[in-house]
Amino acid sequence: MDALGDLLLPYKEPVAMVARIVTIGQMFSGSFLCYDIYKQGSTDGVSIIGFLGGLVMSILNLKLGFILRDDTMIQVNYFGLALNIIYTTIFYQYSAQKGKVWTHIGMAGAFSVAIIGYAEMEDPQLVENRLGAISTAFMFYLISSPLFGLKHIIKNKSTKGMPFPIIFSGTIVCFMWLLYGIILKNKFLILQNVVVFVLCVFQLSLFVIYPSKPKGKEQEKAKAKKIN
């Protein structure tokens, strides 16, 4: 791994630049889901978890950016925070269960406040690593959350409801940060992105195996058209 890092070292700056660009690009992946919501006039088949998860991740990474005094990290996550607020607002407007949406928003807000409060009280010498660990653990949860319904996906032979744009763009993003971690020889960054990359690839494989809509429903619709 160190040998690969030495081999890629001359490409450090280009890799870092691409990693930043694709990270910002990933933040726009939610717009595809919002467009689907707009087209069908409802949030049916779309979960708010992705939007709220992105919002919480932006808040945690924004705080980490201030701790590290990293201007790029701060700017990127301010942008991500603004986008996810817009996505959540659109979801709320088209949701038929606004009370449930408020519950999810409240839980995300309470979690964010608790972690930021902890970061304010923690020892300055420890907070960087510990907040980074919390942020990483939450990211693992967020990336793997679509797999919570794996039994349902296999049973119905459908990936409907899984956010393909977010998963696909996430795969590209974590691959670029994996390369950057190898260049930096940062074991924590490498381990984090290897796990996320494997999770993303597994989820993408489900889209190959199963369609976004159950075949049974497609056949029923086809029969209905013939009858009409």
C-alpha positions in Angstrom: 0.0 0.0 0.0 2.9 2.4 0.8 4.5 1.6 -2.5 1.2 2.5 -4.3 1.1 5.7 -2.3 4.7 6.6 -3.5 3.7 5.8 -7.1 0.6 8.1 -6.9 2.4 10.9 -5.0 3.1 13.0 -8.1 -0.6 13.1 -8.7 -1.5 14.3 -5.2 -2.8 17.7 -6.3 -4.9 16.5 -9.3 -6.4 13.7 -7.2 -7.3 16.2 -4.4 -8.9 18.6 -6.9 -11.0 15.8 -8.5 -12.0 14.6 -5.0 -13.3 18.1 -4.1 -15.1 18.5 -7.4 -16.9 15.1 -7.2 -17.8 15.7 -3.6 -19.5 19.0 -4.5 -21.1 17.2 -7.5 -22.4 14.5 -5.2 -24.3 17.1 -3.2 -26.4 17.8 -6.3 -27.4 14.1 -6.6 -30.4 14.8 -4.4 -31.8 17.1 -7.1 -32.6 14.0 -9.2 -34.7 12.6 -6.3 -36.4 15.9 -5.9 -37.2 15.9 -9.6 -38.7 12.5 -9.3 -40.8 13.8 -6.4 -41.9 16.8 -8.5 -42.8 14.6 -11.5 -45.0 12.2 -9.5 -46.4 14.9 -7.2 -45.6 12.9 -4.0 -42.8 11.4 -2.0 -43.9 7.9 -2.6 -40.9 5.6 -2.9 -38.5 8.3 -1.7 -37.1 8.4 1.8 -36.2 11.6 3.7 -33.3 9.8 5.5 -30.9 10.6 2.6 -31.7 14.4 2.8 -31.6 14.6 6.6 -28.5 12.4 6.7 -26.8 14.8 4.3 -27.9 17.7 6.4 -26.5 16.2 9.6 -23.2 15.2 7.9 -22.8 18.7 6.6 -23.3 20.1 10.2 -20.8 17.6 11.7 -18.2 18.2 9.0 -18.7 21.9 9.2 -17.9 21.8 12.9 -14.9 19.6 12.2 -13.8 22.1 9.5 -13.9 24.9 12.1 -11.9 22.8 14.5 -9.3 22.1 11.8 -9.5 25.7 10.5 -9.8 24.2 7.0 -11.4 26.9 4.8 -12.1 24.4 1.9 -13.9 22.0 4.3 -16.0 24.9 5.7 -17.0 26.3 2.3 -18.0 22.9 0.9 -20.1 22.0 3.9 -21.8 25.3 4.1 -22.8 24.6 0.5 -23.9 21.1 1.3 -25.9 22.4 4.3 -27.8 24.9 2.1 -28.6 22.3 -0.6 -29.9 19.7 1.9 -32.1 22.3 3.6 -33.6 22.9 0.1 -34.0 19.2 -0.6 -35.7 18.7 2.8 -38.1 21.6 2.2 -39.1 20.2 -1.2 -39.7 16.8 0.4 -41.8 18.4 3.1 -43.9 20.3 0.5 -44.8 17.1 -1.4 -45.2 14.7 1.6 -48.6 13.5 2.6 -47.3 12.7 6.1 -46.0 16.1 7.3 -46.2 15.1 11.0 -43.9 12.2 10.4 -41.5 14.5 8.5 -41.4 16.9 11.4 -40.6 13.9 13.7 -37.6 12.9 11.5 -36.5 16.6 11.3 -36.7 16.9 15.1 -34.7 13.7 15.7 -32.0 14.9 13.2 -31.9 18.3 14.9 -31.6 16.8 18.4 -28.8 14.5 17.3 -26.9 17.4 15.7 -27.3 19.6 18.7 -26.1 16.8 21.0 -23.0 16.2 19.0 -22.1 19.9 18.6 -22.7 20.4 22.3 -20.4 17.5 23.1 -17.7 18.9 20.7 -17.9 22.3 22.6 -17.3 20.6 25.9 -14.7 18.0 24.9 -11.0 18.5 25.6 -9.6 20.4 22.5 -6.8 17.9 22.3 -9.2 15.0 21.9 -12.2 16.5 20.1 -10.7 16.3 16.6 -10.2 12.6 16.6 -13.4 11.8 18.5 -15.6 14.1 16.4 -14.0 12.5 13.3 -14.8 9.0 14.6 -18.5 10.0 15.3 -18.8 11.6 11.8 -17.3 8.4 10.2 -19.7 6.1 12.2 -22.7 8.2 11.1 -21.5 8.1 7.5 -21.3 4.3 7.7 -24.9 4.3 9.0 -26.0 6.6 6.3 -24.4 4.7 3.4 -25.6 1.3 4.7 -29.2 2.5 5.6 -30.7 1.5 2.2 -29.6 -2.1 3.0 -31.9 -2.1 6.1 -34.7 -3.1 3.7 -32.6 -5.8 2.0 -35.1 -8.5 3.0 -37.9 -6.5 1.4 -35.8 -5.8 -1.8 -35.1 -9.5 -2.2 -38.6 -10.5 -1.5 -40.1 -8.1 -4.0 -37.2 -8.3 -6.4 -37.2 -4.5 -6.7 -34.8 -1.7 -5.8 -37.6 0.8 -5.8 -37.0 3.4 -3.0 -33.2 3.0 -3.1 -31.6 6.4 -4.0 -29.5 5.4 -7.1 -28.1 8.9 -7.8 -26.8 9.2 -4.3 -25.3 5.7 -4.2 -23.7 6.0 -7.6 -22.2 9.4 -6.9 -21.1 8.2 -3.4 -19.2 5.3 -5.0 -17.2 7.8 -7.2 -16.6 10.1 -4.3 -15.3 7.5 -1.8 -13.1 6.0 -4.6 -11.4 9.4 -5.1 -10.9 9.9 -1.4 -9.6 6.4 -1.1 -6.9 7.3 -3.7 -6.1 10.4 -1.7 -5.9 8.5 1.5 -3.4 6.1 -0.1 -1.3 9.0 -1.3 -1.3 10.5 2.2 -0.7 7.0 3.7 -3.5 7.8 6.1 -4.7 4.4 7.4 -7.9 5.9 9.0 -8.9 7.5 5.7 -8.1 4.4 3.7 -10.1 2.1 6.0 -13.0 4.5 6.1 -13.3 4.7 2.3 -12.6 1.0 1.6 -15.6 0.1 3.8 -17.8 2.7 2.2 -16.7 1.7 -1.3 -17.5 -1.9 -0.7 -21.0 -1.0 0.7 -21.7 1.2 -2.4 -20.6 -1.4 -4.9 -22.8 -4.0 -3.2 -25.7 -1.6 -3.4 -25.1 -0.9 -7.0 -25.0 -4.6 -7.7 -28.6 -4.8 -6.5 -29.7 -2.4 -9.3 -28.1 -4.9 -11.8 -29.9 -7.9 -10.2 -33.2 -6.3 -9.5 -35.2 -3.6 -11.5 -36.4 -0.4 -9.9 -40.0 -1.7 -10.3 -41.2 -5.3 -9.6 -41.7 -7.3 -12.8 -45.1 -8.4 -11.6 -46.4 -4.9 -11.5 -45.0 -4.1 -14.9 -46.8 -7.2 -16.3 -50.0 -6.2 -14.6 -49.8 -2.7 -16.1 -49.1 -4.2 -19.6 -52.2 -6.4 -19.3 -54.3 -3.5 -18.2 -53.3 -1.5 -21.2 -54.2 -4.4 -23.5 -57.6 -4.8 -21.9 -58.3 -1.1 -22.2 
